[in-house]
Amino acid sequence: MAKDAEALAVVARILSPHCRVTGMSGGALIADWRRTRFLGMTSADIQKFADGSSEERTELLTGLIRAGCATARRKEHSDIEVGLWLRGVHLLIRTLGFGRVLRLLSLAAPEYARADQACEKDVARLKRAVQAHSRRSWLVNDDCKTEAVTAFVLLRRRGVRAVLHIGVREHPFALHAWTSSTGLCIPDADPRGHAFTPVLSIDGGGR
């Protein structure tokens, strides 16, 4: 039962706001309230969203997009957009404080899930853009908190799984923030070879 509920939750995150999914015997019913129509899914289809192959999830998502129940994959963030987000996040941290910004992540980074898996190349491209803007900006100036939050928000808004970590080093004492996704970290988890122990990790939806 728990696995079925998890699979339904994945489907619900993919659907457009005007659609709702309800579990039923032998599958699920998708209600499209904008067009006042209903679509059925088998139990096997629902499970493919949770633990099927990338090709299977992409095929099912394509069907939902054609039926008007889901939106296509979001485009890559432009270089200008990354720079604007980076400066905006930095100003928010300076104005509200890092702790309050972390509590706002559930609003800025909604829990949206892509049917296909993000590749390491996409995350690496975002990492290069974030760090390039951070180094060029006198305002941001390589601030790890700003880079980590910006990367987390932009990845989550594209439906990519990401985790924001806050770590600590005892000798000498220091704090560091980074976001991990597809095996990469933005910024690096161990800058200048110094290891940090995570004391707080936030996944999708700001939890």
Protein Blocks (a to p, Z undefined) as FASTA:
>chain_A
ZZmmmmmmmmmmmpcfkbccdddehiacdddfknopaddddfklmmmmmmpcfklmmmmm
mmmmmnopaccddddddfklmmmmmmmmmmmmmmnopklmmmmmmmmmccdddfbdcdfk
lmmmmmmmmmmmmmmpmklnopaklmmmmmmmmmmmnopacdddddddfbdcddddddde
ehiacddfbgghiacddfbdcdehhZZ
